[in-house]
Amino acid sequence: MQAPSSSLGSSIRSTRILKGLKLRELAELATCSESMLSKLENGHANPSLAILHRIADGLQVSLATLLSPVDHTRIVARAGKRPAVRIDGIGSRAERLIPSGQGHLLEGHLHVLAPGAGSQGALAHEGEEVGYVISGRLRLTVGSETFELRAGDSFAFRSEIEHRYVNSGSTRTRVIWVSTPSRMSRGRG
């Protein structure tokens, strides 16, 4: 018999927490006992393929996502080597501060915004956001309130509240932006 996989258990646990599910709730969705699920999460048991499929379905993720190994050695992201994507116009980018696919409960980015660049419309989703303006200016609108932020200012708000942002200055703006990833709501596709 093969030894239980602690990485699989960690993947199940972190995905369950990320989805906002209690152990009991996932056990009900996967039609398995809470005790069995606890043993799986703690690496004390191996699931059958059928149970693993039901757990993945209950978590609304693919089986491959659960089986992907988590690389706990990726702790440091070096300057100039972090993945970055272009956003919000020419010269703007978001650098990923937290390695992807590692089972983290947070997302973190360094937003570098050219003058006039921003969210290009209103955003709203589950979660929470916090940020710190490193340099430049940022106009942040949350609900019906607009805030002009400068270097050293920080913010925090619930992501369900409609929000938008724009670099309101004439130089690049750099913002550290941390959020909880959006979760898929059960019952809605």
Backbone bond lengths (Angstrom), bond angles and torsions (degrees), N, CA, C in turn:
res aa  C-N    CA-C-N  psi(-1)  N-CA   C-N-CA  omega(-1)  CA-C   N-CA-C  phi
1 M - - - 1.458 - - 1.522 109.13 -
2 Q 1.317 115.77 139.87 1.461 121.18 -177.18 1.536 110.59 -80.06
3 A 1.337 115.87 142.95 1.467 120.85 178.28 1.522 109.77 -65.08
4 P 1.345 117.29 143.19 1.464 120.11 178.40 1.523 111.87 -59.36
5 S 1.308 116.10 150.03 1.458 121.80 -177.71 1.523 110.77 -96.05
6 S 1.339 115.57 116.12 1.466 118.61 177.65 1.527 110.65 -73.61
7 S 1.356 117.79 -28.12 1.469 119.13 179.25 1.529 110.53 -70.05
8 L 1.332 117.36 -36.46 1.461 120.03 175.79 1.521 109.70 -64.29
9 G 1.325 116.41 -44.45 1.470 120.24 178.34 1.516 111.95 -60.85
10 S 1.315 116.55 -41.96 1.473 120.59 177.81 1.520 110.96 -63.43
11 S 1.325 116.01 -39.66 1.462 120.69 179.39 1.527 110.64 -64.28
12 I 1.329 116.73 -44.47 1.471 120.58 178.64 1.524 109.77 -62.39
13 R 1.338 117.04 -48.19 1.470 121.01 -177.54 1.534 111.59 -61.62
14 S 1.335 116.70 -49.41 1.468 118.47 -176.37 1.528 111.00 -66.49
15 T 1.330 117.72 -36.12 1.466 120.15 177.86 1.521 110.27 -67.72
16 R 1.332 116.96 -41.22 1.473 120.83 178.25 1.526 110.83 -60.58
17 I 1.324 116.51 -45.79 1.467 120.88 -179.82 1.522 110.23 -65.04
18 L 1.333 116.09 -43.27 1.463 121.16 178.43 1.528 111.33 -58.85
19 K 1.323 116.97 -36.13 1.463 122.07 179.78 1.527 112.35 -81.46
20 G 1.329 116.52 -3.94 1.455 120.46 177.57 1.517 113.85 75.02
21 L 1.334 116.66 27.45 1.463 120.82 -178.52 1.519 111.26 -102.42
22 K 1.320 116.01 140.43 1.455 121.33 172.07 1.523 108.05 -81.28
23 L 1.310 116.39 159.32 1.457 121.83 179.58 1.532 110.28 -53.49
24 R 1.314 116.63 -45.93 1.467 122.64 -179.74 1.522 111.09 -60.10
25 E 1.337 117.20 -41.94 1.464 121.14 -178.47 1.528 111.39 -64.68
26 L 1.333 116.58 -43.86 1.458 118.94 179.47 1.524 110.40 -67.70
27 A 1.333 117.25 -38.83 1.465 120.32 177.90 1.530 110.26 -58.38
28 E 1.321 117.05 -41.72 1.468 120.64 178.03 1.523 110.95 -65.32
29 L 1.332 117.02 -44.08 1.467 120.45 179.93 1.527 111.71 -64.04
30 A 1.328 116.92 -35.27 1.462 121.66 -177.59 1.530 112.21 -91.73
31 T 1.315 116.67 1.63 1.474 123.22 -175.99 1.531 112.02 45.43
32 C 1.330 114.23 54.15 1.465 120.64 172.17 1.522 107.08 -136.94
33 S 1.315 116.80 167.12 1.464 118.94 -178.46 1.529 110.62 -74.92
34 E 1.316 114.38 152.26 1.466 120.71 176.33 1.529 110.05 -61.73
35 S 1.320 116.73 -36.79 1.459 122.46 178.71 1.532 110.66 -62.40
36 M 1.337 116.96 -44.54 1.466 120.98 179.61 1.527 110.21 -63.79
37 L 1.317 116.44 -44.03 1.455 120.63 -179.81 1.531 110.46 -62.46
38 S 1.316 117.24 -41.42 1.469 121.56 177.70 1.533 110.63 -61.16
39 K 1.333 116.38 -42.90 1.473 120.18 178.32 1.528 110.73 -62.89
40 L 1.323 116.91 -40.74 1.466 120.64 178.38 1.526 110.75 -63.16
41 E 1.340 116.74 -46.78 1.464 120.87 -178.29 1.523 111.90 -63.61
42 N 1.312 116.80 -31.79 1.465 120.85 -178.13 1.524 113.02 -93.06
43 G 1.342 116.94 5.89 1.452 120.77 176.29 1.514 114.19 73.26
44 H 1.351 117.55 24.93 1.465 121.25 -179.04 1.526 113.04 -103.26
45 A 1.334 117.07 3.20 1.468 120.40 179.23 1.522 109.03 -155.98
46 N 1.332 115.56 155.98 1.463 122.40 174.36 1.525 108.44 -105.32
47 P 1.326 117.64 135.10 1.467 119.42 178.80 1.522 111.03 -83.10
48 S 1.318 115.24 155.70 1.458 118.76 168.65 1.527 106.29 -75.31
49 L 1.314 116.66 162.72 1.454 120.96 178.46 1.528 110.61 -61.30
50 A 1.335 116.60 -36.94 1.466 120.89 179.66 1.535 111.14 -62.84
51 I 1.334 116.15 -44.92 1.479 119.72 179.16 1.520 110.05 -66.05
52 L 1.321 117.17 -40.79 1.461 120.97 179.98 1.532 110.74 -61.19
53 H 1.315 116.98 -40.87 1.471 120.65 176.44 1.527 110.72 -63.27
54 R 1.343 116.68 -41.50 1.479 119.62 -179.62 1.533 110.99 -67.59
55 I 1.327 117.04 -36.45 1.467 120.70 177.32 1.531 109.65 -65.06
56 A 1.336 116.95 -46.83 1.467 120.64 178.70 1.522 110.39 -59.71
57 D 1.341 117.10 -41.75 1.463 120.93 178.50 1.531 110.71 -64.09
58 G 1.333 116.35 -43.31 1.463 120.42 178.57 1.516 112.48 -62.69
59 L 1.327 116.49 -32.98 1.468 121.66 178.90 1.526 112.23 -86.08
60 Q 1.323 117.20 -7.56 1.464 123.81 -178.32 1.534 111.30 58.67
61 V 1.349 114.66 45.42 1.463 121.54 175.41 1.525 107.80 -133.09
62 S 1.310 116.34 165.58 1.461 120.10 177.41 1.519 109.74 -78.38
63 L 1.311 114.82 157.85 1.456 120.46 175.41 1.523 110.27 -60.96
64 A 1.333 116.40 -37.28 1.469 121.23 178.61 1.522 111.42 -60.25
65 T 1.330 117.21 -36.70 1.469 121.00 179.06 1.521 110.32 -61.96
66 L 1.328 116.29 -43.86 1.466 119.42 -179.99 1.522 112.28 -68.27
67 L 1.319 116.31 -33.04 1.462 120.27 -176.08 1.522 113.71 -85.93
68 S 1.324 117.14 -10.74 1.467 120.31 179.80 1.520 109.38 -67.79
69 P 1.313 117.08 126.42 1.466 118.70 -179.20 1.516 111.91 -66.94
70 V 1.315 115.01 143.84 1.459 121.88 176.60 1.521 107.52 -93.66
71 D 1.321 116.56 126.86 1.459 121.50 -178.61 1.528 108.90 -93.28
72 H 1.329 115.27 97.67 1.466 120.05 -177.94 1.524 112.53 -76.23
73 T 1.340 117.21 -5.01 1.461 119.72 178.98 1.519 111.36 -83.86
74 R 1.332 117.92 -13.56 1.466 121.24 -179.66 1.525 108.66 -85.92
75 I 1.294 115.35 83.94 1.457 121.73 -176.68 1.524 110.71 -105.48
76 V 1.306 117.38 -37.08 1.457 122.69 -175.50 1.524 109.79 -107.58
77 A 1.330 116.24 133.96 1.467 122.14 173.50 1.524 106.82 -112.77
78 R 1.310 116.88 113.54 1.464 122.22 -174.96 1.525 112.14 -76.61
79 A 1.326 115.70 145.02 1.466 121.95 176.86 1.519 109.29 -56.87
80 G 1.309 115.86 135.85 1.447 121.27 179.21 1.516 114.26 81.60
81 K 1.322 117.31 -6.33 1.474 120.82 -179.30 1.521 112.43 -119.04
82 R 1.340 117.23 0.89 1.459 120.30 179.00 1.525 109.70 -77.37
83 P 1.337 117.55 145.16 1.462 119.19 175.39 1.528 109.61 -63.72
84 A 1.314 115.93 137.84 1.463 120.80 179.60 1.524 108.76 -135.47
85 V 1.319 115.18 147.36 1.464 120.84 175.31 1.516 108.43 -125.29
86 R 1.324 115.20 146.46 1.466 119.96 176.05 1.521 108.42 -74.55
87 I 1.312 115.71 136.28 1.463 120.71 179.15 1.520 109.21 -140.25
88 D 1.288 115.52 160.59 1.462 123.38 164.38 1.523 115.78 52.02
89 G 1.291 119.54 26.75 1.454 119.86 175.67 1.516 113.13 114.56
90 I 1.301 114.74 170.99 1.457 121.77 -177.24 1.528 110.27 -61.34
91 G 1.325 115.16 130.69 1.455 120.19 176.86 1.511 114.93 85.90
92 S 1.328 117.98 -0.23 1.463 120.62 178.81 1.520 108.92 -104.92
93 R 1.355 115.99 146.72 1.460 119.68 -179.48 1.531 109.63 -153.79
94 A 1.329 113.81 162.04 1.462 121.64 172.20 1.521 106.65 -124.43
95 E 1.326 115.90 120.48 1.464 121.63 177.22 1.517 108.03 -96.57
96 R 1.304 116.61 130.47 1.460 121.79 179.90 1.533 109.49 -75.61
97 L 1.330 117.14 120.07 1.461 121.93 -179.12 1.529 112.28 -89.34
98 I 1.334 116.47 -26.78 1.457 121.92 -177.85 1.527 107.89 -111.14
99 P 1.340 118.99 124.28 1.467 120.12 -178.06 1.522 111.98 -54.65
100 S 1.330 116.73 138.37 1.459 120.72 179.94 1.519 110.26 -78.86
101 G 1.335 114.59 157.49 1.448 120.45 176.23 1.512 114.57 67.00
102 Q 1.310 118.12 21.42 1.454 120.68 -176.65 1.523 112.57 -108.57
103 G 1.332 117.59 9.36 1.448 120.61 177.53 1.518 114.13 75.77
104 H 1.319 117.52 21.95 1.464 120.52 179.89 1.524 110.85 -76.05
105 L 1.301 115.83 150.06 1.458 121.18 179.06 1.523 111.92 -87.84
106 L 1.318 117.78 -8.48 1.463 122.36 -178.56 1.517 110.84 -124.49
107 E 1.319 115.16 156.33 1.455 122.33 168.67 1.519 106.08 -115.70
108 G 1.321 116.39 141.86 1.457 120.41 178.50 1.508 110.36 -139.87
109 H 1.327 115.31 136.19 1.465 120.60 -179.82 1.521 110.05 -137.38
110 L 1.311 114.76 152.89 1.452 121.72 167.39 1.522 104.44 -101.73
111 H 1.327 116.80 109.59 1.467 121.32 177.21 1.516 108.49 -88.88
112 V 1.314 116.51 125.36 1.457 122.64 175.04 1.525 105.40 -115.95
113 L 1.334 116.28 109.97 1.458 121.64 -172.48 1.520 111.62 -112.61
114 A 1.319 115.87 128.69 1.461 121.67 174.18 1.527 107.99 -70.89
115 P 1.337 118.38 158.80 1.469 120.14 177.27 1.529 110.76 -53.53
116 G 1.340 115.61 131.21 1.458 121.63 179.52 1.513 114.78 85.36
117 A 1.326 118.44 -11.83 1.468 121.38 -179.44 1.522 109.73 -78.64
118 G 1.324 115.85 151.93 1.458 120.19 179.71 1.506 111.87 -174.90
119 S 1.309 116.15 -156.50 1.461 122.04 -174.11 1.520 113.49 -73.73
120 Q 1.322 117.91 -12.16 1.460 123.22 -179.80 1.522 110.97 54.61
121 G 1.311 116.63 46.98 1.456 122.05 178.62 1.514 110.96 128.37
122 A 1.329 113.91 175.26 1.457 120.32 -177.70 1.520 111.10 -82.46
123 L 1.320 115.80 146.11 1.463 123.89 178.14 1.520 108.65 -122.52
124 A 1.315 117.43 149.85 1.466 122.83 173.18 1.523 107.49 -160.63
125 H 1.322 117.10 131.66 1.462 122.78 -179.13 1.513 108.06 -165.13
126 E 1.326 117.36 168.58 1.456 120.49 178.36 1.514 110.87 -64.92
127 G 1.317 116.10 152.13 1.457 119.80 171.33 1.504 114.18 122.33
128 E 1.301 114.24 -161.98 1.460 123.17 -177.40 1.517 108.20 -144.09
129 E 1.322 116.98 148.27 1.460 121.43 -178.91 1.518 109.88 -133.17
130 V 1.324 114.50 146.80 1.458 121.39 175.61 1.520 106.89 -142.47
131 G 1.306 116.60 144.81 1.448 119.14 -179.26 1.513 112.77 -149.45
132 Y 1.328 114.28 163.83 1.463 122.32 179.85 1.528 107.36 -140.17
133 V 1.335 116.06 123.80 1.466 120.91 179.40 1.524 108.20 -83.04
134 I 1.339 115.29 115.60 1.463 120.91 180.00 1.517 110.36 -80.17
135 S 1.339 115.67 -45.48 1.462 120.15 179.80 1.520 109.55 -153.63
136 G 1.318 116.18 157.94 1.457 121.55 179.02 1.519 112.59 85.72
137 R 1.345 114.42 -160.98 1.457 121.08 -177.95 1.532 108.78 -127.73
138 L 1.318 115.48 147.74 1.458 120.97 178.88 1.519 108.68 -139.13
139 R 1.332 115.70 125.43 1.470 120.35 172.67 1.522 106.20 -96.91
140 L 1.327 116.26 116.93 1.459 123.15 -177.42 1.523 108.56 -116.03
141 T 1.325 115.90 124.17 1.458 121.17 176.25 1.521 107.91 -112.71
142 V 1.323 116.40 122.65 1.463 123.20 177.88 1.514 106.44 -124.91
143 G 1.339 116.35 115.03 1.460 120.03 -174.17 1.515 108.37 65.96
144 S 1.307 115.91 -126.01 1.466 120.26 -179.39 1.528 112.90 -101.23
145 E 1.326 117.14 4.66 1.471 120.53 -178.73 1.525 111.04 -103.87
146 T 1.328 115.92 137.13 1.465 121.93 177.76 1.520 109.16 -115.95
147 F 1.319 115.29 135.83 1.459 121.86 -177.89 1.526 109.19 -123.93
148 E 1.310 117.85 136.35 1.469 123.54 172.69 1.516 106.74 -100.29
149 L 1.320 116.12 114.27 1.459 121.01 -177.78 1.518 110.49 -109.18
150 R 1.341 115.66 146.54 1.465 122.93 177.07 1.511 109.32 -126.35
151 A 1.310 116.73 174.52 1.461 122.33 179.54 1.527 110.30 -48.57
152 G 1.314 115.90 130.44 1.461 121.98 179.69 1.514 113.50 96.87
153 D 1.341 117.87 -15.98 1.462 120.88 179.04 1.534 109.55 -81.45
154 S 1.327 115.76 152.20 1.462 120.75 177.74 1.518 109.37 -133.70
155 F 1.328 116.10 167.65 1.459 121.18 -179.12 1.523 109.41 -148.74
156 A 1.335 115.24 160.22 1.459 122.46 174.38 1.521 107.29 -155.93
157 F 1.336 116.37 136.53 1.461 120.63 178.53 1.522 110.09 -160.57
158 R 1.333 116.02 161.61 1.459 122.60 174.19 1.523 108.15 -76.18
159 S 1.315 117.42 131.53 1.467 122.67 -175.54 1.517 113.38 -69.82
160 E 1.342 118.10 -18.24 1.461 120.72 178.54 1.526 111.47 -66.21
161 I 1.320 116.73 -22.38 1.467 121.10 178.31 1.532 107.37 -77.17
162 E 1.322 115.85 128.63 1.467 119.41 -179.81 1.527 109.28 -55.69
163 H 1.342 115.73 132.56 1.472 120.05 -177.22 1.522 110.18 -144.68
164 R 1.323 114.86 157.92 1.461 123.01 177.12 1.515 108.16 -152.88
165 Y 1.330 115.72 160.88 1.463 119.28 179.76 1.517 109.52 -149.07
166 V 1.341 115.06 157.05 1.462 121.41 177.67 1.529 108.68 -155.57
167 N 1.328 116.11 145.98 1.456 121.29 171.80 1.521 105.89 -74.33
168 S 1.312 116.86 108.90 1.468 121.82 -176.06 1.522 112.53 -93.33
169 G 1.322 117.47 5.97 1.459 121.19 -178.38 1.520 112.56 -103.43
170 S 1.334 115.11 -172.76 1.465 121.13 -178.46 1.531 112.43 -105.92
171 T 1.346 116.36 3.00 1.461 121.44 177.35 1.530 108.76 -126.39
172 R 1.322 116.24 170.12 1.472 120.09 177.67 1.529 110.43 -59.69
173 T 1.330 114.46 144.63 1.462 121.39 174.35 1.514 107.95 -112.89
174 R 1.330 115.99 136.24 1.467 121.69 177.31 1.519 107.82 -121.09
175 V 1.352 115.23 124.62 1.460 121.67 -176.76 1.526 109.36 -132.03
176 I 1.323 116.77 129.60 1.464 120.28 169.08 1.522 105.51 -85.17
177 W 1.347 116.21 123.22 1.463 121.78 -174.25 1.526 108.29 -125.66
178 V 1.327 117.09 118.38 1.454 122.76 -178.99 1.522 108.47 -119.28
179 S 1.335 116.10 136.84 1.466 119.49 -179.29 1.517 110.50 -148.54
180 T 1.319 114.38 162.79 1.449 119.30 168.92 1.512 106.54 -85.07
181 P 1.321 117.94 134.25 1.456 119.74 -179.24 1.523 110.94 -61.52
182 S 1.309 116.35 148.65 1.465 120.76 176.06 1.512 108.97 -61.57
183 R 1.322 115.48 139.05 1.463 120.35 177.68 1.514 108.82 -108.67
184 M 1.326 116.11 146.10 1.458 120.08 174.87 1.522 107.38 -76.50
185 S 1.318 116.57 130.71 1.455 119.86 178.29 1.519 109.35 -82.27
186 R 1.309 115.77 135.99 1.467 119.62 176.04 1.517 108.68 -67.32
187 G 1.323 115.58 141.47 1.450 120.41 178.89 1.502 113.01 90.20
188 R 1.338 118.01 -11.31 1.463 121.21 176.71 1.522 107.21 -122.66
189 G 1.318 116.36 132.67 1.461 120.64 -177.47 1.444 110.73 -80.80
